């Protein structure tokens, strides 16, 4: 769990230098953002997935990316020092975070 938190922190901090629509002050802000993101993914995301189940079924699960982007926008609203300019930046940010985290979950 600590390893995943550190990896997510580094991903958030690193992507803020690569993506033009994402700005972050420092690594401590990235750590706080990773903690808030983890908490929202644990408690809010299952509720949002339940309410959006019909749309998620119709889109074959692709609506989950929209939910992830919404959660990242919420994180940027809650954490001062993290700024995500628009929804497109949040969507790209969430796609890259999900992809890198999925690479870390592959068992060797």
N, C-alpha and C positions, 0 to 999 in steps of 0.2 A: 504494500500500500504506500509506503514512504517512497519506494522506488518509482512508482507510477506518478506520484505527486511531483517528484523532482524532475522526471522526464517531461511531464506536462508543463511545468514551470519553464523549463528550457525551450520547449517547443513554442510556447507563447512569447517568450522573450526573443527568441531567434526570428520568428515570423514577423515580429513587429519591425524588424530591419528590412525584411524582404518585401512584405506587402505594403503597397502605398496607402491603403485606407485604414491601417492599424497603427496606432501610436501608443507607446507605453513609456513611462518615466524611467523605471529602473527594475532591477531583478526582484526587489522586495514587492513591488507592485505586481509583478508577474506571479510571485508566490501567492499573494493574496487572491489574485484572479484565479489561479489554479484551485485554491481551496474553495472559493465561492462557486466555481464551475463544477467541482466535484459534488458539493452540497446540492446545487440545483439539479444536477444530473441524477442524484440519488433520490431526491424528494419530489421535485417538480416534474421532471421528464416522464416518469411513469403515468402521472395524472394526465399530462398533455397527450401522451400516446393513447391512453384509454379514450379520451374525448374525441380524438381525431381518428379513431379506428376505422370508420367507414371510408374516409378520404384516403387513409393509408392503405387500405385494401385495394381501392380503385387505382391508386398510383403505384401499386406493387411495392410499397415501402419507401418510395422516393420522397414522400412528404416528411419523413423523419429528418431529412436534411434541412427542411424549412424549420422544423422544431429546433434542431440544433443551432441554426442561425439565430432564431429568436432568443434562445437561452444565452447565446454569446452577446447579443445586444443587451439583454438584461444584466449580464455580468458587467458590461461596460458602463451601464447606468449605475450599478451599485458600487463599483470600485472606482474611486477617484484616481486618476493617473493612467487609466486605460481608456482609450478613445477609439471607437470603431465608427468610421465616417458614415457608412450607409449599409443597407441590407445586403447589397452585392458583396461588399467587403466581408461582412459577417458570414455570408454563405461560403465564400471561398476560404475564409479562415477556418470555418468549421469542417469543411471538406478535407483540408490539409491536416488538421488536428486529428480527425477521425482516421485518415489514411495512415499517418505515422503511428498512432496508437495501435491500429490493427496490425501493423508490421511488428510491433513489440509483443503482440499477443501470440505470434506464431511460435509453436513449440518446435524445438530442434531435436 
